[in-house]
Amino acid sequence: MGLDCYAEEVEILNAEEKTEKFLEDEEIHNPSWEIGYWRKFWALHNWMAKLYQEKGGDDNDFNLTRVELNKEDIDVLKDQIEEFDGYEQYVEATDRFFERAYEAFENGNIVTYHGWY
């Protein structure tokens, strides 16, 4: 079974920006962009699913379901990820994700994760 794991930075729009965007195209989407991608990193996905449930999520499949990550979540993940099965093949992508996630927080934005299988 395939699994694609995505992390995104989501820009927080203030009320004025949302009003301007609504007047332009009648749809309001917070801009987002990919800051992490992993293929078949089940250990990461399972960790995120557990976090999602700890935060009150109730989608048992956790497929195409987003979980918002805060700085503390990223810190915990960073401390634990080296113990994940298969981590050695994802080191570069994961290091890049951590760097981008911390930058997202510095920019006042949020970080989300979702998997698709």
PyMOL CGO cylinders between C-alpha atoms (Angstrom):
from pymol import cmd
from pymol.cgo import CYLINDER

trace = [
    CYLINDER, 0.00, 0.00, 0.00, 1.32, 3.45, -0.92, 0.3, 1, 1, 1, 1, 1, 1,
    CYLINDER, 1.32, 3.45, -0.92, 1.59, 6.38, 1.42, 0.3, 1, 1, 1, 1, 1, 1,
    CYLINDER, 1.59, 6.38, 1.42, 2.42, 9.97, 0.60, 0.3, 1, 1, 1, 1, 1, 1,
    CYLINDER, 2.42, 9.97, 0.60, 3.12, 12.21, 3.60, 0.3, 1, 1, 1, 1, 1, 1,
    CYLINDER, 3.12, 12.21, 3.60, 2.89, 15.99, 3.29, 0.3, 1, 1, 1, 1, 1, 1,
    CYLINDER, 2.89, 15.99, 3.29, 3.72, 18.87, 5.60, 0.3, 1, 1, 1, 1, 1, 1,
    CYLINDER, 3.72, 18.87, 5.60, 2.59, 22.35, 4.68, 0.3, 1, 1, 1, 1, 1, 1,
    CYLINDER, 2.59, 22.35, 4.68, 3.12, 25.87, 5.88, 0.3, 1, 1, 1, 1, 1, 1,
    CYLINDER, 3.12, 25.87, 5.88, -0.18, 27.72, 5.96, 0.3, 1, 1, 1, 1, 1, 1,
    CYLINDER, -0.18, 27.72, 5.96, -0.17, 31.49, 5.91, 0.3, 1, 1, 1, 1, 1, 1,
    CYLINDER, -0.17, 31.49, 5.91, -2.49, 33.11, 8.40, 0.3, 1, 1, 1, 1, 1, 1,
    CYLINDER, -2.49, 33.11, 8.40, -4.54, 35.83, 6.76, 0.3, 1, 1, 1, 1, 1, 1,
    CYLINDER, -4.54, 35.83, 6.76, -5.91, 38.65, 8.86, 0.3, 1, 1, 1, 1, 1, 1,
    CYLINDER, -5.91, 38.65, 8.86, -9.53, 39.75, 8.52, 0.3, 1, 1, 1, 1, 1, 1,
    CYLINDER, -9.53, 39.75, 8.52, -8.66, 42.60, 6.14, 0.3, 1, 1, 1, 1, 1, 1,
    CYLINDER, -8.66, 42.60, 6.14, -6.74, 40.28, 3.80, 0.3, 1, 1, 1, 1, 1, 1,
    CYLINDER, -6.74, 40.28, 3.80, -9.59, 37.77, 3.83, 0.3, 1, 1, 1, 1, 1, 1,
    CYLINDER, -9.59, 37.77, 3.83, -12.06, 40.52, 2.93, 0.3, 1, 1, 1, 1, 1, 1,
    CYLINDER, -12.06, 40.52, 2.93, -9.87, 41.66, 0.03, 0.3, 1, 1, 1, 1, 1, 1,
    CYLINDER, -9.87, 41.66, 0.03, -9.52, 38.10, -1.27, 0.3, 1, 1, 1, 1, 1, 1,
    CYLINDER, -9.52, 38.10, -1.27, -13.26, 37.52, -0.94, 0.3, 1, 1, 1, 1, 1, 1,
    CYLINDER, -13.26, 37.52, -0.94, -13.99, 40.65, -2.96, 0.3, 1, 1, 1, 1, 1, 1,
    CYLINDER, -13.99, 40.65, -2.96, -11.53, 39.48, -5.64, 0.3, 1, 1, 1, 1, 1, 1,
    CYLINDER, -11.53, 39.48, -5.64, -12.72, 35.93, -6.22, 0.3, 1, 1, 1, 1, 1, 1,
    CYLINDER, -12.72, 35.93, -6.22, -15.42, 35.11, -3.65, 0.3, 1, 1, 1, 1, 1, 1,
    CYLINDER, -15.42, 35.11, -3.65, -13.31, 32.26, -2.26, 0.3, 1, 1, 1, 1, 1, 1,
    CYLINDER, -13.31, 32.26, -2.26, -11.13, 32.46, 0.79, 0.3, 1, 1, 1, 1, 1, 1,
    CYLINDER, -11.13, 32.46, 0.79, -8.20, 30.10, 0.93, 0.3, 1, 1, 1, 1, 1, 1,
    CYLINDER, -8.20, 30.10, 0.93, -5.27, 30.60, 3.20, 0.3, 1, 1, 1, 1, 1, 1,
    CYLINDER, -5.27, 30.60, 3.20, -2.20, 30.32, 1.00, 0.3, 1, 1, 1, 1, 1, 1,
    CYLINDER, -2.20, 30.32, 1.00, -0.12, 27.23, 1.72, 0.3, 1, 1, 1, 1, 1, 1,
    CYLINDER, -0.12, 27.23, 1.72, 2.93, 25.51, 0.35, 0.3, 1, 1, 1, 1, 1, 1,
    CYLINDER, 2.93, 25.51, 0.35, 4.66, 22.20, 0.83, 0.3, 1, 1, 1, 1, 1, 1,
    CYLINDER, 4.66, 22.20, 0.83, 7.53, 22.18, 3.32, 0.3, 1, 1, 1, 1, 1, 1,
    CYLINDER, 7.53, 22.18, 3.32, 7.94, 18.42, 3.66, 0.3, 1, 1, 1, 1, 1, 1,
    CYLINDER, 7.94, 18.42, 3.66, 7.31, 15.26, 1.68, 0.3, 1, 1, 1, 1, 1, 1,
    CYLINDER, 7.31, 15.26, 1.68, 7.99, 11.62, 2.50, 0.3, 1, 1, 1, 1, 1, 1,
    CYLINDER, 7.99, 11.62, 2.50, 7.04, 8.51, 0.54, 0.3, 1, 1, 1, 1, 1, 1,
    CYLINDER, 7.04, 8.51, 0.54, 5.96, 5.47, 2.57, 0.3, 1, 1, 1, 1, 1, 1,
    CYLINDER, 5.96, 5.47, 2.57, 7.29, 6.77, 5.90, 0.3, 1, 1, 1, 1, 1, 1,
    CYLINDER, 7.29, 6.77, 5.90, 4.74, 4.81, 7.94, 0.3, 1, 1, 1, 1, 1, 1,
    CYLINDER, 4.74, 4.81, 7.94, 6.47, 5.40, 11.27, 0.3, 1, 1, 1, 1, 1, 1,
    CYLINDER, 6.47, 5.40, 11.27, 6.09, 9.17, 10.81, 0.3, 1, 1, 1, 1, 1, 1,
    CYLINDER, 6.09, 9.17, 10.81, 2.48, 8.80, 9.69, 0.3, 1, 1, 1, 1, 1, 1,
    CYLINDER, 2.48, 8.80, 9.69, 1.63, 6.63, 12.70, 0.3, 1, 1, 1, 1, 1, 1,
    CYLINDER, 1.63, 6.63, 12.70, 3.25, 9.17, 15.04, 0.3, 1, 1, 1, 1, 1, 1,
    CYLINDER, 3.25, 9.17, 15.04, 1.17, 11.94, 13.44, 0.3, 1, 1, 1, 1, 1, 1,
    CYLINDER, 1.17, 11.94, 13.44, -2.00, 9.83, 13.72, 0.3, 1, 1, 1, 1, 1, 1,
    CYLINDER, -2.00, 9.83, 13.72, -1.36, 9.34, 17.44, 0.3, 1, 1, 1, 1, 1, 1,
    CYLINDER, -1.36, 9.34, 17.44, -0.75, 13.08, 17.86, 0.3, 1, 1, 1, 1, 1, 1,
    CYLINDER, -0.75, 13.08, 17.86, -3.97, 13.81, 15.97, 0.3, 1, 1, 1, 1, 1, 1,
    CYLINDER, -3.97, 13.81, 15.97, -5.93, 11.58, 18.35, 0.3, 1, 1, 1, 1, 1, 1,
    CYLINDER, -5.93, 11.58, 18.35, -4.22, 13.13, 21.40, 0.3, 1, 1, 1, 1, 1, 1,
    CYLINDER, -4.22, 13.13, 21.40, -5.42, 16.52, 20.13, 0.3, 1, 1, 1, 1, 1, 1,
    CYLINDER, -5.42, 16.52, 20.13, -9.00, 15.25, 20.00, 0.3, 1, 1, 1, 1, 1, 1,
    CYLINDER, -9.00, 15.25, 20.00, -9.21, 14.08, 16.41, 0.3, 1, 1, 1, 1, 1, 1,
    CYLINDER, -9.21, 14.08, 16.41, -11.74, 11.34, 15.73, 0.3, 1, 1, 1, 1, 1, 1,
    CYLINDER, -11.74, 11.34, 15.73, -11.01, 10.20, 12.15, 0.3, 1, 1, 1, 1, 1, 1,
    CYLINDER, -11.01, 10.20, 12.15, -9.79, 6.65, 12.78, 0.3, 1, 1, 1, 1, 1, 1,
    CYLINDER, -9.79, 6.65, 12.78, -8.50, 6.24, 9.22, 0.3, 1, 1, 1, 1, 1, 1,
    CYLINDER, -8.50, 6.24, 9.22, -6.39, 9.41, 9.40, 0.3, 1, 1, 1, 1, 1, 1,
    CYLINDER, -6.39, 9.41, 9.40, -6.28, 9.49, 5.62, 0.3, 1, 1, 1, 1, 1, 1,
    CYLINDER, -6.28, 9.49, 5.62, -6.27, 12.95, 4.01, 0.3, 1, 1, 1, 1, 1, 1,
    CYLINDER, -6.27, 12.95, 4.01, -6.93, 14.35, 7.47, 0.3, 1, 1, 1, 1, 1, 1,
    CYLINDER, -6.93, 14.35, 7.47, -4.87, 17.32, 8.62, 0.3, 1, 1, 1, 1, 1, 1,
    CYLINDER, -4.87, 17.32, 8.62, -3.31, 17.77, 12.00, 0.3, 1, 1, 1, 1, 1, 1,
    CYLINDER, -3.31, 17.77, 12.00, -1.93, 21.15, 13.02, 0.3, 1, 1, 1, 1, 1, 1,
    CYLINDER, -1.93, 21.15, 13.02, 1.55, 21.03, 14.49, 0.3, 1, 1, 1, 1, 1, 1,
    CYLINDER, 1.55, 21.03, 14.49, 2.85, 23.59, 16.95, 0.3, 1, 1, 1, 1, 1, 1,
    CYLINDER, 2.85, 23.59, 16.95, 6.46, 24.28, 17.85, 0.3, 1, 1, 1, 1, 1, 1,
    CYLINDER, 6.46, 24.28, 17.85, 6.32, 21.92, 20.83, 0.3, 1, 1, 1, 1, 1, 1,
    CYLINDER, 6.32, 21.92, 20.83, 5.07, 19.09, 18.57, 0.3, 1, 1, 1, 1, 1, 1,
    CYLINDER, 5.07, 19.09, 18.57, 8.00, 19.68, 16.23, 0.3, 1, 1, 1, 1, 1, 1,
    CYLINDER, 8.00, 19.68, 16.23, 10.44, 19.71, 19.17, 0.3, 1, 1, 1, 1, 1, 1,
    CYLINDER, 10.44, 19.71, 19.17, 9.11, 16.36, 20.44, 0.3, 1, 1, 1, 1, 1, 1,
    CYLINDER, 9.11, 16.36, 20.44, 9.19, 14.85, 16.96, 0.3, 1, 1, 1, 1, 1, 1,
    CYLINDER, 9.19, 14.85, 16.96, 12.75, 16.06, 16.47, 0.3, 1, 1, 1, 1, 1, 1,
    CYLINDER, 12.75, 16.06, 16.47, 13.77, 14.35, 19.73, 0.3, 1, 1, 1, 1, 1, 1,
    CYLINDER, 13.77, 14.35, 19.73, 12.08, 11.05, 18.82, 0.3, 1, 1, 1, 1, 1, 1,
    CYLINDER, 12.08, 11.05, 18.82, 12.39, 10.65, 15.06, 0.3, 1, 1, 1, 1, 1, 1,
    CYLINDER, 12.39, 10.65, 15.06, 15.82, 9.05, 14.98, 0.3, 1, 1, 1, 1, 1, 1,
    CYLINDER, 15.82, 9.05, 14.98, 14.25, 6.01, 16.67, 0.3, 1, 1, 1, 1, 1, 1,
    CYLINDER, 14.25, 6.01, 16.67, 11.63, 5.55, 13.92, 0.3, 1, 1, 1, 1, 1, 1,
    CYLINDER, 11.63, 5.55, 13.92, 11.85, 2.49, 11.69, 0.3, 1, 1, 1, 1, 1, 1,
    CYLINDER, 11.85, 2.49, 11.69, 13.32, 3.44, 8.33, 0.3, 1, 1, 1, 1, 1, 1,
    CYLINDER, 13.32, 3.44, 8.33, 14.37, 6.94, 9.43, 0.3, 1, 1, 1, 1, 1, 1,
    CYLINDER, 14.37, 6.94, 9.43, 17.80, 6.62, 7.82, 0.3, 1, 1, 1, 1, 1, 1,
    CYLINDER, 17.80, 6.62, 7.82, 16.29, 6.89, 4.32, 0.3, 1, 1, 1, 1, 1, 1,
    CYLINDER, 16.29, 6.89, 4.32, 14.45, 10.11, 5.22, 0.3, 1, 1, 1, 1, 1, 1,
    CYLINDER, 14.45, 10.11, 5.22, 17.16, 12.10, 7.04, 0.3, 1, 1, 1, 1, 1, 1,
    CYLINDER, 17.16, 12.10, 7.04, 17.65, 14.77, 4.38, 0.3, 1, 1, 1, 1, 1, 1,
    CYLINDER, 17.65, 14.77, 4.38, 13.93, 15.36, 3.79, 0.3, 1, 1, 1, 1, 1, 1,
    CYLINDER, 13.93, 15.36, 3.79, 13.25, 15.42, 7.53, 0.3, 1, 1, 1, 1, 1, 1,
    CYLINDER, 13.25, 15.42, 7.53, 16.06, 17.87, 8.33, 0.3, 1, 1, 1, 1, 1, 1,
    CYLINDER, 16.06, 17.87, 8.33, 14.77, 20.17, 5.58, 0.3, 1, 1, 1, 1, 1, 1,
    CYLINDER, 14.77, 20.17, 5.58, 11.24, 19.88, 7.04, 0.3, 1, 1, 1, 1, 1, 1,
    CYLINDER, 11.24, 19.88, 7.04, 12.41, 20.83, 10.55, 0.3, 1, 1, 1, 1, 1, 1,
    CYLINDER, 12.41, 20.83, 10.55, 14.23, 23.88, 9.19, 0.3, 1, 1, 1, 1, 1, 1,
    CYLINDER, 14.23, 23.88, 9.19, 11.20, 25.01, 7.19, 0.3, 1, 1, 1, 1, 1, 1,
    CYLINDER, 11.20, 25.01, 7.19, 8.76, 24.34, 10.05, 0.3, 1, 1, 1, 1, 1, 1,
    CYLINDER, 8.76, 24.34, 10.05, 10.71, 26.54, 12.45, 0.3, 1, 1, 1, 1, 1, 1,
    CYLINDER, 10.71, 26.54, 12.45, 10.85, 29.25, 9.75, 0.3, 1, 1, 1, 1, 1, 1,
    CYLINDER, 10.85, 29.25, 9.75, 7.06, 28.98, 9.37, 0.3, 1, 1, 1, 1, 1, 1,
    CYLINDER, 7.06, 28.98, 9.37, 6.58, 29.63, 13.08, 0.3, 1, 1, 1, 1, 1, 1,
    CYLINDER, 6.58, 29.63, 13.08, 8.98, 32.59, 12.93, 0.3, 1, 1, 1, 1, 1, 1,
    CYLINDER, 8.98, 32.59, 12.93, 6.83, 33.97, 10.10, 0.3, 1, 1, 1, 1, 1, 1,
    CYLINDER, 6.83, 33.97, 10.10, 3.70, 33.68, 12.26, 0.3, 1, 1, 1, 1, 1, 1,
    CYLINDER, 3.70, 33.68, 12.26, 2.26, 30.84, 10.17, 0.3, 1, 1, 1, 1, 1, 1,
    CYLINDER, 2.26, 30.84, 10.17, 1.10, 27.36, 11.06, 0.3, 1, 1, 1, 1, 1, 1,
    CYLINDER, 1.10, 27.36, 11.06, 2.32, 23.91, 10.03, 0.3, 1, 1, 1, 1, 1, 1,
    CYLINDER, 2.32, 23.91, 10.03, 0.04, 21.04, 9.10, 0.3, 1, 1, 1, 1, 1, 1,
    CYLINDER, 0.04, 21.04, 9.10, 0.57, 17.38, 8.22, 0.3, 1, 1, 1, 1, 1, 1,
    CYLINDER, 0.57, 17.38, 8.22, -1.57, 14.94, 6.27, 0.3, 1, 1, 1, 1, 1, 1,
    CYLINDER, -1.57, 14.94, 6.27, -1.03, 11.58, 4.70, 0.3, 1, 1, 1, 1, 1, 1,
    CYLINDER, -1.03, 11.58, 4.70, -2.67, 9.97, 1.71, 0.3, 1, 1, 1, 1, 1, 1,
    CYLINDER, -2.67, 9.97, 1.71, -2.88, 6.25, 1.20, 0.3, 1, 1, 1, 1, 1, 1,
]
cmd.load_cgo(trace, "trace")
